[in-house]
Amino acid sequence: MNLLIDIGNTNLHWVLHDAAGLGPLQGVRHGRGVPLDLLAAWEALEPPERVLIANVGGDPVGRATARVVRAYWGLDAEFAAVRQGYLGLRVAYPQPARLGVDRWLALLAAHERGAGAALILDAGTAATYDLLAPGGHHLGGLILPGVEMMCDSLLAGTQIPRGDLVPVAAPWASDTGAAIATGGLHALAALAERLHDRLAQRLAVEYQGQAAMAPALLVTGGDGARISPWIGRPLQLVPDLVLRGLARLAQDPVR
């Protein structure tokens, strides 16, 4: 059994992974450290054989997590790193190490599941968009503030009073707080639609005269379920996409 850990900017998620696949997704807010409720949850675990970590939350929380792993099970945590060309996945960045490891693992999971062309939206503290062409060719991506950060930055830079930031189901709002919250969701959803359409157009040109499948739209991240209803395109909500990429990496021998 492996313990797979995804340390994001705000949350830490983990799953157990064995021959049967991935267990239930669990998570906590880490606050740049290891919270007590995580310690309590891990005390109840059977000792894993390996612990693999994807960390974009910063060195302090990564080191703290590795110390807990060592103290609990006497294991050295293995930190995932971007690898150009791994399993045929070609990163678009001239310096692949500059791509966030979470984005790379999500791309790896999409590539390995046979998605072919795909747009991946990882909606968390930041919202990242990555485009994948058939054959494992990463085309690049975009990054925006996530929903909460978008609202917070607007309130911090204006004199708008903080109200109840509750989105409404209607296309527009009749209250300032609702207008801010709904606007953020619209912005992230609209960009997903735009990029998905652009990717489909590119594939239609490149595969002219051939049967080209429509690109998949994969949504993950802590706010994935919150944003998905606002996206007017067929999509798949995959909350553990990054951890699925980490599970594929775990199939390699210990490095």
N, C-alpha and C positions, 0 to 999 in steps of 0.2 A: 504494500500500500504506500502511496505517495501523498504527501501533503503539499498542495499547490496554493500559493499565496499571491494575490494581486494587491499591491500597495499603491493606491492612487493618491491624488492630491489631498483628498479629504477622508476617504474611506479605505478600509482594509477588508478585502474579501478573501475567503478561502473555501476550498473544497477538498474532499478526499478522493483519491483516484486509484482504482485498481483495475483488474482485468475486465470487470463488468462495466467500467466507464466511470463517469463523474458522479459523485454524491451530491446532496443538496447544497446550494449556494448559501453561504452564511457571511455576515459582515458586521463591522463596527466602525464607528468614527474613531480615527486614531489620534487626532490632536498632536501629531508629530512624535508620538510615543506609543507605548503598548498599554492599552487600557485594561483595567482590572477585569472587565467582563470577558475580554479575550483570554486572559490568563485562566480564568475559571473554566471557559469552554475547552481550552486545550488540555487542561488537567485531566479531562474525562476521555481524551482520545487514546486509542491504542497506539503504541509507538510506531511511527512511520519508518519505512526503509530509506526514503529520501525526502528532502524538503526543497522545493524549487520556488523561487521568488521572482516576480516581476515588480520592480520598484521604480516609480516615478514620483514618489512622495518625498524624496530627499534622503540624504545619507543618515541623518540622526534616527529616523524611524526604521530605516533599513538595518542599521547596526543594532538597534534595540531589539528588533525582531529576531535577528540572527543570534543574539545573546540568549534570548528565551529558548530558541530551538536547541542551542547547545546545552543549556541548563536542564531542559526537560528530557531530552533524548540523546544527548551526547553526539549530535550530528552537526556537521558543517553545512549550513544552508548554501545552496547553489543559486547564484543570481544570474538570471537570463540576460543575455546581451544580443544585440542585433548582429546577424551573420548574413553577409551578402551572398546570395545564390543558394541559401539553404533550402533543400528540397525543391529547387527550381524557382524560388521566389526572388525576383530581382528588384531591389529597392531603388527608387528613382533618385534618391539623394546622392550627390557626388561623394559626400562623406556619410555613409550609411549609419555610423554611430550617432549622428545627430538626430536621427529619427527616434522618437520615443519608443521604448521597448514594448510598451502596451500596444501602440499602434502596429508595430511589427508583428506581435503575437496575434492580434486580431486579423491582420492580413494573412498570416500563416494559417490560421484556422479556416478562413474563407477559402483559401487556395486548396487546402487539404480536403475540404468537404466537397470539392468539385463545383464550386459556385461559378467557375469560369470568370466572366466579368462581374464585378460587384462594386457598389458604393457602400462603404462602411461609415456609419455615423456612431461615434462613441460620445454619448451625451453625459458628461460629468461636470466637475468644476469648470473644466474647459470643454468645449464641443469640438471634436476633431472629425474631419471628413477625409477619407482616403479612397482613391479610385484604383481599382484593380482590373486590368485587361486580361483576356484569355491567355493562358500559358504562364501565369504567375508574374506578369509584368506590371509592377506598381507604377502608376502614372504620376503620382504626387498627391497633394491634398491641401486642405485649408484648415485653419484653426480660428475659432471665435470664443469669446467668453461664454460660459454656460449660462443657464437660465438665471440662477441666483446671482452670479457675478455681474451679469448684464443689468439686472435690476439694482443691485447695490451700487454699481458705478454710476448709474444715472442719478440715483438719489444723492450720492456723495458729491456729484458735480453740479447740482442744481439746487434751487430753493424749494423744490417740490416736497411737500410734507409727506412723511411716511404714513401711508394708510394700510388698509388690508390688501395685501398683494395676492388677490385671489383671481385667477383667470375666469373668464366667462365663456360659455359655449358659443355665443354669437360671434360673428366675424369681427365685431368691434364692440367697445365698451362705453358705458355712460358714467363711469366713475374713474378717477385718476389712478387709484391703486390697481383696479382691474385692467385699465388701459396699459399700464406698465407691464403687469404680469402676462397679459394676453399678447402684447406686442413682442415680448421676448420669445414666446412659444412660436408665434407666427414667423419671426425672423429665422429661427433655426430650422423650422419645418420648410419654409420657402426655399432656403438654400439647399436643403436636401433634394427637394423637387427639381430645382434648377440644375444641380450637378448630375442628378440621375438622368434628366433629359439630355444634357450635353454628352454624357457618356454614351447613351443610346444612339445619339446622332453620330458620334464618332465611329461607333461600331458599325452602323449602317453603311457608312462610307468605306470603311476599311474592308468590310466583308460583303461588298456589293456583289450581287449575283449568287451569294451563298446564303445558307440558312443561318442567320445570326440570332442567337437567343437574347432576349431582353436581359439587361444586367440585373442581378439581384440587388436588393436594398436591405442591408443588414443593420439593425439598430441594437446598440448595446449601451452599457453605462448606467449609472444610478438614476438618471432622469430619462432613460430610454422609454419606459412605460408611460411617462408623463408626456413626452413629445410625440410618440407614435400616432395617437389619434388625430393629430393636426397635420400629418403628412398625407397628401392626397395621391399616394402611389402605393401599389402592392408592396408589402414589406414583411420581413421576418424579424421578430423581436427575439434576440438571443442574449439574455442577460449575462451569461458566462462565456462570452466569445473569447475574451482575453485568456481566460483559464483553459479553454479548449486548445488554444495555441500552446499554452504552457504544457498541457497534457501531451501534446504531440512531441514537444521538446523532451519530455520525460521518457519517451520511448528510446532515446539515445542512452548508451552506457554512461555511467558517471564520468563527468569531464574533470 
